Amino acid sequence: MHFIFEVDVKPGYTAEQYAEAWVRASKIIQQAPGARGTRLHRKIGDPSVLLAIATWETKAARDAMEATQNERVKAIISEQAEFVDVRLLGEFEEPEWVVVPET
């Protein structure tokens, strides 16, 4: 499943600064059972808007991590709160099948 959210970086802060914190938190979160990676994308034409995608084996695995969230992760999220606005876009299941064109 994909846990997807949008991050709006406030004036005076940069996407690069947020990305550094994202990497620190992700390294810890990715040690949780069921974690399958994270990605952070910058919006074309607006470098202050980011799309964050965390991939999990199941929703239950992500919920379990959230319920027992690491104190270091909580601290990283807390230190970023004044610099960004985060909006959950949703939780999405993996598609039943994927068609990928050959390159």
N, C-alpha and C positions, 0 to 999 in steps of 0.2 A: 504494500500500500504506500501511497505517497501522501505526505503531510506537507501542504503547500501554504506559504504565507508571503505577504508582501511587506517589504520594509521601506519606509520613507525616512531618508536621512535628513535630519534637520539642518538648517543653515549654520555654518561654522564648524560642521563636522563633515567628514568625507566617507565615501563608500569604502575606501581603502582602510580607514581606521576601523570601521565596522567589520570589514572582512577579517582583519587581524583577530578580533574578538570571536568572530564566527568560527575561525579555524581552531582557536584554543578550546572553545566549547565543544566543537564537533569531534575533536580528538578524544575527548572524554566520553561523549555520548556514544560514539561509535564502538565503544567497548561493551555496551549493553547487549544482552542477548536479542537477536533479531534485527539489529541495526544493519542496514545495507548501503549506507553511504549518504552523502549530502552534496548539494550543489548550490551555488549562489550565482545568480545572473544579474547583469546590469541592464536596465531598460534602454533600448535604443532611443536616443534623443533626449533622455533625461537621466543623467548619471546619479541622481539622488534617489532613484527608485530601483529597488532590488527585488528579485523574485528568489525565494528560498524554497528548496525542495529537499525534504528528508525522506529517504526510502526505508521502509521497514518490511520485515518478513510478514507481519500481520499487524492489524490495529491493536490487538491484545498486547503484543510485544511493545509497541510504542506507548500504550497506556500504562503498562507496568513500569517502563522507564520513567514516565512522568510522575507516577505515584511515589516513586522512591528516588527522585531526582538528586543527583550528586550535589553536595554543598558548593563545590567549586563552580559547577555549572550555574547554580542559582546566583552566585556572586557575580559571574560574568554577565549574566542576563540583567541583573540589577544595575551593574555599573554602566550598561549601555542604555538603560531605560530613558535617561534624560536626553539622549542624543538621537533617538529614533522612535518612530511610531510603527508598531507592528499590527498587521491585520490578517487574521487567519482567513485564507481563501477556501480551505476545506481539506477533507481527507478523501482520497480517491483510491479505489481499488485498481489493481493491475487489470488490464484488459484481458479478456478470455483468449484472445489471439492478437498477434501483432504482425503486420505485413511491412517488411523493410525491403525497399528496392535494392537490388544488387548494384554495387558501384563498379 
